[in-house]
Amino acid sequence: MLAKKGDWVMVYNIVLEPKDRAPQIPEDTKKVPLEMWIKGFLLEDAKVGEMANIETIVGRKVSGKLIEIHPNHKHNYGNHVPEILQIGKTLKELLFCGEDK
């Protein structure tokens, strides 16, 4: 897929290979590379999977492997926890001993 100059994209880069990681970090962390995913505006046309140059929203120029065009936010607050629905009701009962306020 081809991205055009000016498109909002995400690039990926390995910042440090495992052998280059600091000696004081935990053992499990030492085994994996330090990775970077960063979003910005594409500076020239590029295909997904190719190296590309971007400019971040604050003007920093970064290069990396183009992995996504028009990336979305993918975070959430996790799965539904039914017990949380009862917290407010239970707390009111405990604080006000069943009084209507």
Secondary structure, DSSP 8 states (H G I E B T S, - for coil): -EE-TT-EEEEEEEEE-GGGS-TTS-HHHHTS-EEEEEEEEESS-EETTSEEEEE-TTS-EEEEEEEEES--------S--HHHHHHHHHHHHHHHTT---
